[in-house]
Amino acid sequence: MDENAVDVVEAAFRHYRSQDRDAALPLYADDFTFTSPQDDRIDRAAFFRRCFPTADRFTEQRLLRVTPAGDGLVFAYYEYALTTGGRYRNVEAITVREGLIREVRVFFGGAV
């Protein structure tokens, strides 16, 4: 189960970077929620409207570590560089159940 969850998370990151919304949508549950320091439990529609189209802000984004934590929870640690300058790292706690992303909680890191 954990391997499948890792595969789903890695695919979601790939589709986000390539902005392949059609490939990404089936990975997210209908009752999906997204939380970050800028968003408080927004739903799937709001996530795909507000957050998904933001990949053009990055010149680079790479997963540093994708770690299963059991019971469908996966931690994704990644680094990115912004088009405006600066390099940063974040962690996402992603819950995957029955092959679908149910929840994402983003924890902003700092400059690298």
C-alpha positions in Angstrom: 0.0 0.0 0.0 2.8 2.5 0.9 4.5 1.9 -2.5 1.3 2.7 -4.3 0.9 5.9 -2.2 4.4 6.9 -3.1 3.7 6.3 -6.8 0.6 8.4 -6.6 2.4 11.3 -4.9 5.3 11.2 -7.4 2.8 11.2 -10.3 0.9 14.2 -8.8 4.2 16.2 -8.6 5.1 15.2 -12.3 1.6 16.3 -13.5 1.8 19.5 -11.6 5.2 20.4 -13.1 4.1 19.6 -16.6 0.7 21.3 -15.9 -1.1 18.2 -17.2 -4.4 18.8 -15.5 -6.2 16.0 -17.3 -3.7 13.4 -16.0 -3.7 15.0 -12.5 -7.5 15.2 -11.8 -8.0 11.4 -11.5 -5.4 11.2 -8.8 -7.5 13.4 -6.4 -10.5 12.3 -4.5 -13.8 14.2 -4.9 -13.6 15.1 -1.2 -10.0 16.2 -1.4 -8.8 19.1 0.8 -5.7 21.2 0.6 -4.2 23.2 3.5 -1.1 25.5 3.5 -0.2 28.7 5.3 -2.1 30.5 2.5 -5.1 28.1 2.2 -7.4 26.6 4.9 -8.9 23.3 3.8 -9.9 24.4 0.3 -11.7 21.8 -1.8 -10.6 20.0 -5.0 -12.2 22.6 -7.3 -10.5 25.5 -5.5 -7.2 23.7 -5.5 -7.3 23.1 -9.2 -8.4 26.7 -9.8 -6.0 28.5 -7.5 -3.0 26.3 -6.7 -2.5 23.9 -9.6 -1.9 26.5 -12.3 1.1 28.0 -10.4 3.9 25.9 -11.7 5.1 28.7 -14.0 6.4 30.5 -10.9 9.2 27.9 -10.7 12.3 27.5 -12.8 12.9 24.2 -11.1 11.2 21.9 -8.6 12.6 18.6 -7.5 11.6 16.0 -5.0 14.4 15.4 -2.5 12.7 12.6 -0.6 9.3 10.9 -0.7 8.8 8.9 2.5 5.9 6.6 3.4 4.8 7.0 7.0 2.2 4.2 7.1 -1.6 4.2 6.8 -1.4 6.0 3.4 0.5 9.0 4.8 3.4 10.2 2.6 5.8 13.0 3.3 7.2 14.8 0.3 10.3 17.0 0.9 11.1 19.1 -2.1 13.2 22.1 -3.3 12.2 24.7 -5.8 13.6 27.8 -7.4 11.4 30.8 -8.2 11.5 32.8 -11.4 11.8 35.9 -9.2 14.9 34.4 -7.6 15.5 32.4 -4.5 15.6 28.7 -3.7 13.3 27.2 -1.0 12.3 23.9 0.6 8.9 22.7 1.7 7.3 19.5 3.1 3.9 18.2 2.3 2.0 15.6 4.3 -0.1 13.8 1.8 -2.8 11.2 2.6 -3.5 8.6 -0.1 -6.3 6.1 0.4 -7.6 3.6 -2.2 -5.2 5.1 -4.8 -6.5 8.7 -4.4 -5.0 11.7 -2.8 -7.4 12.7 0.0 -5.6 15.5 1.8 -2.5 17.6 1.3 -1.0 19.7 4.2 1.9 22.0 3.1 4.5 23.2 5.6 6.5 26.0 4.1 10.2 25.8 4.8 12.7 28.5 4.3 15.3 29.8 1.9 18.1 27.4 1.1 
